[in-house]
Amino acid sequence: MARKRVKKKTETIDGQEITQDIQGTKFVREFNKWENSDAFDFLIRHGLGSKRTSSFDTSKGHAFWLPKVVDIATIRGTIGGGDLEHIEKYIAFLEGEGGKGTIYDPSMIVFHEKQYDEAGNFLKKVPVYGHWKTKYKVSRNKKYGAEAKGQYSYEKKHNPNHNIARGIWGSGQLLDILKEGLEELNNLPTAIRVRKISDVKQLLKLPQVKAYLDELMTSNYFNEGKIKPTSILNALKGQKFKIEQGQEELFRNMTGLSEEEVEGKLEFILDLTPAVIERVYMASNKKKAGGYFIHGKTMDKRPRRDGEIISKMWMELFV
């Protein structure tokens, strides 16, 4: 049987901290239960689209598709690297090339059975599909018992009674788990702690971020116009931003996180340095906080003449 592994929730990619609660998804719970069924081991060893075999060939059939799904559900910390595309293609395989009645259908694995007359004389060799414990095998060797009943067929077609086939296409089984899981993982909240950005101007192109930064332009975060970056950083760490429609490409460009690295429903927290915060406000079109022109260690929006500051407050310009 497959062995369960401990999944981590957080990993760091290119300096950005990615958190996803894959462990808490219905997909992982249902797949883990299915993974510990007879169907899993059978498909890994025999679902190769060939005659019965115990060889492990990961280049085709279920032995190609299943290992990565196991990796996603039991090892991978975050969804990325084409994971959702892989699940989508596996679903297409189970409904198409590897669907019911195909060579990848466990109930279609072919065996050949020798049949004899009542006197024990060999009559013929006939194909039987799905299970080698046929009624002739059982009758000649009682140790096999009746567990094989319904698991084989002399007709070359999908057998819905086959235990492993039912483990794929039966209600609540592999195909259903993958379909429901794909939808769930596509909408899995993906929290990103942004620790660096390529361009502060790109950050201000996100309206929700710009609006929040503008809200902070009060005396709580600016002392007579002088920025208090630590106070602003603490406020930002408690503010979660969601990526709205049409913003994902901008966000990925700004953070350097590609779809190959992380997927899901993206949301983020800004965890930047004081110097970056100052650069953000320098790039903003806002100049004043609480009536004072803003300034700091690396940015200064106080008006000057011949290099000299001529005003700290905007009202002084009218005196």
Buried (B, 14 or more C-beta within 10 A) or exposed (E): EBEEEEBEBEBEBEEBBBBBBBBEBEBBEBBBEBBBBEBBBBBBBBBBBBEEEEEEEBEBBBBBBBEBBBBBBBEBBBBBBBBBEBBBEBBEBBEEEBBBEBBBBBBBBEBEBEEEEEEEEEEEEEEBBBBBBBBBBBEEEEEBEEEBEBBBBEEEEBBEBBBBBBBBBBEEBBBBBBBBBBEBBBEBEBBBBBBBBEEBEBBBEBEEBBEBBBEBBEEEBBEBBBBBBEBBBEBBEEBEBEBEEEBEEBBBBBBBBBBEBBBBBBBBBBBBEBEBBBBBBBBBEEBBBBEBBBBBEBBBBBBEEEEEEEBBBBEEEEE
